[in-house]
Amino acid sequence: MTTHAPLPDAARLNWVDRYAPRALQPWLKLGRLDRPIGIWLLFLPGAMGLAFAIAHPFFANNLDGTARLLPPHEVLRYHFPWVKLLLFAIGSVLMRAAGCAFNDFVDRDFDAKVERTRGRPIPSGQISPKQALAFAAGCSLISFLILIQLGWLTIALGAGSLLLVAAYPFMKRITWWPQAWLGLTFNWGFLMGFATVTGTLTLPALLFYAGLIFWTLGYDTIYALQDIEDDAMIGVKSSARALGKHTITGVSLFYGAASVLTGVAAYLAGLPQLFFVGLLLVTTHLFMQLVRLRPDSSGERWEPALALRLFKSNRTTGLIWFFSLLAVHFTGFLNT
């Protein structure tokens, strides 16, 4: 079977189906380039790691020997690692493509039995399993060329991330909490971003990373609601199935832990109050997801389209977190 129609969880007007040559569409869909939300959710933790690493005042010496606080535009122009941010963005596209191709290779038999995934390139016959592995290897090789420019600690962390990526597709077979493993994997970029700037890892950075793991555990539990019935029939485990009727309570706890842990991390790192204003906006945004997350009138079924919309809204959550970290550089000027 072959198909060139948009996949169920891709936007109907996505750029791959509208503009890409037919011959390339299966490859772009294998790498999920028709569904960029995953790229955002992989990229944003890395961007946050870079921002967290420089979330402190910068000073310059005056001619009279005194020091002056650098204004925000100078900090962001001269001290924010923009080149590394670009490398992280490219790496996010490539590593998500590699991870998705490997995941689809491992899950090809499961995907053929699930309504939402049976049209993907491997189960639909558009790309062979061997071709998918070659695609994953090629994307990984290019990513490695990016990684070696980021420092030894970051290289070591990047090598460790391969173990997380390789193990993830098997988690749904052995644990009810594969979403927690995805949290470890998707937010690993935060540690890499922080390490490539500072050359070290600190307790606040580790706590912020832990908070982001709970964020992913929450939003990917929502995402798993789309397949909860099919997963039950074919024996795939997920946090959504594990929580059952307690899904809203569980996601509430996950999102609450995300806000608390990132707040504690910011406090220990000495971030100014302006960050916590942003964190309040993050928490509000997460809370609004919970307000909208409701089963149907039977209390047992979930609307897949709603679950997908709420999942995608986490791009906004991540952007608020990222800009909250950048906003700390305005603190000194707001107080003058």
Secondary structure, 3 states (H helix, E strand, C coil): CCCCCCCCCCCCCCHHHHHCCCCCHHHHHHCCCCCCHHHHHHHHHHHHHHHHHCCCCCEEECCCCCEEECCHHHHHHHCCCHHHHHHHHHHHHHHHHHHHHHHHHHCHHHHCCCCCCCCCCCCCCCCCHHHHHHHHHHHHHHHHHHHCCCCHHHHHHHHHHHHHHHHHHHHHHHCCCHHHHHHHHHCHHHHHHHHHHHCCCCHHHHHHHHHHHHHHHHHHHHHHHHHHHHHHHHCCCCHHHHHHHHHHHHHHHHHHHHHHHHHHHHHHCCCCHHHHHHHHHHHHHHHHHHHHCCCCCCCCCCCHHHHHHHHHCHHHHHHHHHHHHHHHHHHHHHCC
